Every structure is written in structure tokens, then in C-alpha cells.
Amino acid sequence: MLGAALVMIASAVLGVRAEDKAPMRWLPLAMHVVEKDGMPVADDAFIKARVDRANEIYAPYRVGFVVKHRMPLKAAHAHLDSRADRDALAAHVQRKVINCFVVRSLRDVDEPERMRRGVHWHAASRPGVHFVIISPLGDRDVFSHELGHFLGNPEHSSTRGNLMSYERGPLLPFLDQAQLIRLERALRGYLKRGELIAAEPPR
């Protein structure tokens, strides 16, 4: 009942009927996980929880995510304190997927006294290359929020409960109509340019 209610709420926000939903678009993820002292900074359960949550949040918009690659990342990338540290990840970016890096810590490059939970980063060292970075500090919604930035919504929202807001609501995080238009525009562009390719549904 709750799931159906959430779909109805999302459909009302978008101005469409639930029965008019388009086919699902599955997007491939490459998960790069730092290994330190022989152990990953995040285990399989951490990754699964965040991908499952993203699929729950984006399902009303007919978008889903599938982990296609999972690769270890050297301990040298465990602590990202500077812009150069973030830019260094560009060397590990895979083509035609959404690249997501999981690190031990992520410092705010503008306010160094603050630690960040996640970021969507555009690498100055490789123009046009961008990716998501998250740390274990963030809860499972942070990953979905950063994917929202990747998928065409760079600005934050002041609306409580909106996926792009810092203020959580009691229901599933949502995108408003303008944000969905930007998502669709970004997704069409990624697929047309070949920056992303459609993935097979998860089994």
C-alpha cells in the first residue's frame, strides 16, 4: 500500500498517471572502492544498500541502476583533502558508465574544517570528466542525492523532502517537475553522446 501511495504521489508531482509510465531505463555503475590495510573501506552490504535505495527513489521516474564493475582503489586515495586529490580519481574513470568512488574521508575543499559525505565532482585535470564520490559518513540517501547532481540537477532545493534538499521528509525523497525535466534532458544527452550506455536489468 505504501509503495503504491508513493508512486501516486510522485506521479502527481510529475503531472502524469501511474499507468502511463514509460519503460525502465537501467544505467550502469562502476564502483571504485578504496582498499586500506588489505580491506575495503566499504563492504558489499554498504554498496548494495545504497544502490537498492537509489533504485527505490528513482523507480517512479523509470530510472534504475546496476553495478557493472567493482574495482579496488589504492590506499593513496583513501583521504581526499584537496581539489588535486579529487582530480586524481579521473585517471581511474571507466567509459560509458557512471563512476562512483568510495573513499575513507572527503574534506570540503572550500571549508577545510568540514568533512563531506558525498560530492559530484568535475575534474579540472580532464575537462568533461565527472563522477560521484561518497564516504562512509553518509547515510544511504547521500548516494542518490549525488546521482541527482550527476543526472542534470546541480542546484540544491529548499523544499523539505526533495531529493536535492539537505532536509529530509517523512516519505521517499522526490524530484519535482522541473528537476525531472532536467534529468530527462541530461539522460538523453548522455545516451546520445555515448557517455552512458543502457544496461541490462538486474537479475
C-alpha positions, 0 to 999 in steps of 0.5 A, spaced: 500 500 500 505 504 501 509 503 495 503 504 491 501 511 495 508 513 493 508 512 486 501 516 486 504 521 489 510 522 485 506 521 479 502 527 481 508 531 482 510 529 475 503 531 472 502 524 469 498 517 471 501 511 474 499 507 468 502 511 463 509 510 465 514 509 460 519 503 460 525 502 465 531 505 463 537 501 467 544 505 467 550 502 469 555 503 475 562 502 476 564 502 483 571 504 485 572 502 492 578 504 496 582 498 499 586 500 506 590 495 510 588 489 505 580 491 506 575 495 503 573 501 506 566 499 504 563 492 504 558 489 499 552 490 504 554 498 504 554 498 496 548 494 495 544 498 500 545 504 497 544 502 490 537 498 492 535 505 495 537 509 489 533 504 485 527 505 490 527 513 489 528 513 482 523 507 480 517 512 479 521 516 474 523 509 470 530 510 472 534 504 475 541 502 476 546 496 476 553 495 478 557 493 472 564 493 475 567 493 482 574 495 482 579 496 488 582 503 489 589 504 492 590 506 499 593 513 496 586 515 495 583 513 501 583 521 504 581 526 499 583 533 502 584 537 496 581 539 489 588 535 486 586 529 490 579 529 487 582 530 480 586 524 481 580 519 481 579 521 473 585 517 471 581 511 474 574 513 470 571 507 466 567 509 459 560 509 458 558 508 465 557 512 471 563 512 476 562 512 483 568 512 488 568 510 495 573 513 499 575 513 507 574 521 508 572 527 503 574 534 506 570 540 503 575 543 499 572 550 500 571 549 508 577 545 510 574 544 517 568 540 514 568 533 512 563 531 506 559 525 505 558 525 498 560 530 492 559 530 484 565 532 482 568 535 475 575 534 474 579 540 472 585 535 470 580 532 464 575 537 462 568 533 461 570 528 466 565 527 472 563 522 477 560 521 484 564 520 490 561 518 497 564 516 504 562 512 509 559 518 513 553 518 509 547 515 510 544 511 504 540 517 501 547 521 500 548 516 494 542 518 490 542 525 492 549 525 488 546 521 482 541 527 482 547 532 481 550 527 476 543 526 472 542 534 470 540 537 477 546 541 480 542 546 484 540 544 491 532 545 493 529 548 499 523 544 499 523 539 505 523 532 502 526 533 495 531 529 493 536 535 492 534 538 499 539 537 505 532 536 509 529 530 509 521 528 509 517 523 512 516 519 505 521 517 499 525 523 497 522 526 490 524 530 484 519 535 482 517 537 475 522 541 473 528 537 476 525 531 472 525 535 466 532 536 467 534 529 468 530 527 462 534 532 458 541 530 461 539 522 460 538 523 453 544 527 452 548 522 455 545 516 451 546 520 445 553 522 446 555 515 448 557 517 455 552 512 458 550 506 455 543 502 457 544 496 461 541 490 462 536 489 468 538 486 474 537 479 475 
